[in-house]
Each structure stands twice: as C-alpha cells, then as structure tokens.
Amino acid sequence: MKVLDTSGILRSDLDFSKNKYIITNSVLSELLDESARVAVEAALKSKSIILAEPREDFLKKVKEAAVKTGDISEMSSTDLDILAVALERNLVVISDDYRVQNVASALGIEFETTIHEGIKHKLKWFKVCEGCGRRYPMESDLCEICGSRLKKRAMRL
Ligand SMILES: [Zn+2]
C-alpha cells in the first residue's frame, strides 16, 4: 500500500488493478483531468484505491516538521494531508513534489518518484476560483472578479 499525491496519479500510468493505493479527498479534488478522474473513481469503486482522511494529531506532526525544514509556506493542504496519512500508517509516498519529499525525509517517511511507477506525463498546474470557476495562474491567490479563494488544480498536458 502506497500513498499517492496528485502528481503521482497524473504523471504515471499506474495499474490500479494490481497495486493498492491510498489518496485523500483533497487529492481527488485537485484532479481536473477527466480521464484520470474516471480511472481513479473506478479504482475507488473496486477498492484498488482507498480514500483516507488525515488525523489531526498526525497533521500537527507534519506541519511541525514542515516548519522546521522551511517548506511550510510553499506547501498546500493536500501536501500536508498525504504526508499525515503516510505517517499514521507507515506507508511510502509517491510524489514528484520536492517539498513533499523533503518533509517526508525529515519525518522518516519513505518516498518514490513517478519514474519508478511508469510512463511520465507533463502536468499543468493552475488555480480555479471557488466562486466563479475562472482559471488563474499558480501565483494568484484571490479571484479578481468575485474575490473568492482559489484552489489548486492539475491536468495532464
Ligand atoms: Zn471568482
């Protein structure tokens, strides 16, 4: 059993029928890529992928480690979620995110990049307004039109 982050799902051609993976709801919500979403939802139904939510006490440990390593300001709540799930269950994390890998190391969590997990795809990350759905580049924080918060999304190129 391994924990997948969004880059782990989108950058690799994982065979969900053979391996068991864990993701969080926050990872699922970052998947804008329609084909990836369909594959993940089918895998959730067949229990090849299991949804888990992070526990507060483990989230706290992950945040403390991310503060120590200096990565916290650049990490999303999804990054923290998957690390908390991996820490609680003593699992390997599959992520291409350097900061996730760095904090994983600090916590003694094993990680793999998607190079070990099949063919790589390039990803496009952007943000989407929670209010009106308008797309923004990653640097933006608030919607210029309606003032709502922006959430991170990813799709394959
Ligand atoms: Zn908006």
Boltz pocket constraint, residues with backbone or C-beta under 6 A from the ligand:
constraints:
  - pocket:
      binder: B
      contacts: [[A, 129], [A, 130], [A, 131], [A, 132], [A, 133], [A, 134], [A, 143], [A, 144], [A, 145], [A, 146], [A, 147], [A, 148]]
      max_distance: 6.0
